């Protein structure tokens, strides 16, 4: 191979490495890897209740065949629940659109083994978090509800999608804490 071709190949490889580096810096959070696993995620299917979802108790409604609502009285909890299948040890992103229509308190969301609490705004907003499934878990209840809240909360557009963690490579100017080291295995 001529020096000229080696130089061009070097430029192409350098460009590809820079593009990959830029991608890892722009995408420090996991990247979506496949489709949604939540049944009836938009709450549009069903007759008396949304297909695949069940209210655990307390006050709750299915509004306009597209929104789930729960109301808390300040004691106890209640939630809309569905069952989902997971890959043990897998990573997922939970997302929902939600708001508080009245009152205050804590909303519970996500799978029972990776719950996330929120204080909702009165405007519709997206809330999301990433979780890892325990190695011995393949199914679980996903909840949208309240815990000892005194208020009314609405949920829409829930989603759980598998994600692929993207790890940022740090080789230059990396500062480690006392006793930390990098093992090159």
Residue pairs with C-beta under 8 A, 6 or more apart in sequence:
1 9
21 169
23 166
24 166
24 167
24 168
24 169
25 168
27 166
28 166
28 168
29 130
29 166
30 91
30 93
30 130
30 163
30 164
30 165
30 166
31 163
31 164
31 166
32 93
32 161
32 162
32 163
33 161
33 162
33 163
33 164
34 161
34 162
35 161
36 159
36 160
36 161
37 84
37 85
37 86
37 92
37 160
37 161
37 162
38 82
38 84
38 142
38 158
38 159
38 160
39 51
39 52
39 53
39 82
39 83
39 84
40 46
40 50
40 51
40 52
40 53
40 82
41 157
41 158
41 159
42 66
42 156
42 157
43 50
43 53
43 62
43 65
43 66
43 67
43 68
43 156
44 50
44 65
44 66
45 51
45 52
46 53
46 62
46 65
49 55
49 62
50 62
50 65
50 68
50 80
52 82
52 83
53 68
53 80
53 81
53 82
54 80
54 81
54 82
55 70
55 78
55 79
55 80
55 81
56 77
56 78
56 79
56 80
56 81
56 143
56 145
57 78
58 70
58 71
58 72
58 73
58 76
58 77
58 78
59 70
59 71
59 72
59 73
59 78
60 68
60 69
60 70
60 71
60 78
60 80
60 145
61 68
61 69
62 68
62 69
63 69
63 154
66 156
67 154
67 155
67 156
68 80
68 144
68 154
68 155
68 156
69 101
69 152
69 153
69 154
69 155
70 78
70 79
70 80
70 144
70 145
70 146
70 152
70 153
71 146
71 151
71 152
71 153
72 78
72 103
72 105
72 146
72 147
72 148
72 149
72 150
72 151
72 152
72 153
73 150
74 105
74 148
74 149
74 150
75 148
76 148
77 108
77 145
77 146
77 147
77 148
78 145
78 146
79 108
79 143
79 144
79 145
79 146
80 143
80 144
80 145
80 155
81 141
81 142
81 143
81 144
81 145
82 141
82 142
83 139
83 140
83 141
83 142
84 111
84 139
84 140
84 141
84 142
84 160
85 138
85 139
86 92
86 111
86 133
86 137
86 138
86 139
86 140
87 133
87 138
87 162
88 133
88 134
88 135
88 136
88 137
88 138
89 132
89 133
89 134
89 135
90 132
90 133
90 162
91 130
91 131
91 132
91 133
91 162
91 163
91 164
91 165
92 130
92 131
92 132
92 133
92 160
92 161
92 162
92 163
93 128
93 129
93 130
93 159
93 160
93 161
93 163
94 109
94 110
94 111
94 114
94 116
94 128
94 129
94 130
94 131
94 142
94 158
94 159
94 160
95 126
95 127
95 128
95 157
95 158
95 159
95 160
95 161
96 109
96 126
96 127
96 128
96 144
96 155
96 156
96 157
96 158
96 159
97 124
97 125
97 126
97 127
97 155
97 156
97 157
98 107
98 109
98 118
98 120
98 124
98 125
98 127
98 144
98 153
98 154
98 155
98 156
99 120
99 121
99 122
99 123
99 124
99 125
99 153
99 154
100 107
100 119
100 120
100 121
100 122
100 151
100 152
100 153
101 122
101 151
101 152
101 153
101 154
102 151
102 152
103 149
103 150
103 151
103 152
104 119
104 149
104 150
104 151
105 119
105 146
105 147
105 148
105 149
105 150
105 151
106 117
106 118
106 119
106 146
106 147
106 148
106 149
107 117
107 118
107 119
107 120
107 144
107 145
107 146
107 147
107 149
107 153
108 115
108 116
108 117
108 143
108 144
108 145
108 146
108 147
109 115
109 116
109 117
109 118
109 127
109 143
109 144
109 145
109 155
110 116
110 129
110 131
110 142
110 143
111 131
111 133
111 140
111 141
111 142
111 143
111 160
112 140
112 141
112 142
112 143
113 133
113 134
113 137
113 140
114 131
114 132
114 133
115 143
116 127
116 129
116 131
117 147
118 127
120 127
120 153
124 156
130 163
142 158
142 160
144 155
144 158
145 153
146 153
174 182
176 182
